[in-house]
């Protein structure tokens, strides 16, 4: 562990030799702010979409994501590059508890918030345990072959969300393809800061092309800015008081296990990409995420988690500076108090968001493969092959299991399936090796 709580960030040029900006390094202030904007943009999709699915105020979701990210930054000592946004793991259980119809604000959201708070408390306790005894027990349950499979399964599980969002018409499908192409062209044919901002720049170019084709040439649904003009510049988001119901708590609190596995996979991915050992900060990361979830639930927001989309952004920009996430959090705080910004969010065309999501979700899946490569996972072992094959199909197919009143979604079944299969198959393999050793001393 380091002697000081925060590192001493060293400035580094965007055009440095290796092109990588480490967590304890930083770009100049202006470039850091722009990169923070890109991370804020990357989180818009799910951090706005997931609350809408659960009947939350999207402005509040953005606000608490910024507060949670700053809390996470302080607790981890500014050494773990991550953004906290709304977790998809809560959508199913919140809808099940509240019976939400999918339109407007959720009238029974308070019932779910008590469960979200309980989940955050349980998550925090797990983090304190990791801080006390270390991550050895987690490492045994989730070695690189498992974490890589879980991270890839998360990316593949998110893929249908992006694809289905742009499949309602041929025009939308082609605009999604155009968005992917714009991002790809920026990634390959630009240099310096423009290349580092490839997702933000590519999305803006695609948005402009969409507006030209619809508002000017009359193809597809035009961009409607009337809501932006009518919205106020400043206003408080809608908050909801929690209600503590035992049944709701029992249904929602176990999501903490999924968040632990999700967070662990994300941190392993970041560690692999940066070449830094983040294990000493794992417990703090869990505590920070747990407290942020607890705080979010107290205000009327969803449970939060380290954000997979931002890992994709880091993978392609190679900027891992934690100060970029401070900038992103501050941007989120400002935007969370602006109803006009909330209205502006709704003007981004769905096909453009869907196209950007295709790229980002794919980068998440590739981050899982990167974990395997960097840890030299041996796929000649049948135990690894069977575990990974099963995990990927469970995650990509969103295989759900109902246990009493609790439904375990695709990410959960993939995560627990990977852990359980690995324990069973690896133990069986170890027994066989011992038997072989006895027979052939």
Buried (B, 14 or more C-beta within 10 A) or exposed (E): EEEEEBBEBEEBEBEEEEEBBBBBBBBEEEBBBBBBBBBBBBBBBBBBBBBBBBBBBBBBBBBBBBBBBBBBBBBBBBBBBBBBBBBBBBBBBBBBBBEBEEEEBBEBBBBBBBBBBBBBBBBBBBBBBBBEEBBEEBBEBBBBBBBBBBBBBBBBBBBBBBBEBBBEEEBBBBBBBBBBBBBEBBBEEBEEBEBBBBBBBBBBBBBEBBBEBBBEEEBBBBBEEEBBEEBEEEEEBEEBEBBEBEEBBBBBBBBBBBBBBBBBBBBBBBBBBBEBEBBBBBBBBBBBBBBBBBBBBBBBBBBBBBBBBBBBBBBBBBBBBBBBBBBBBBBBBBBBBBBBBBBBBBBBBBBBBBBBBBBBBBBBBBBBBBBBEBBEBEEEBEBBBBBBEBBBBBBBBBBBBEEEEBBBBBBBBBBBBBBEBBBEBBEEBEEEEEEEEEEEE
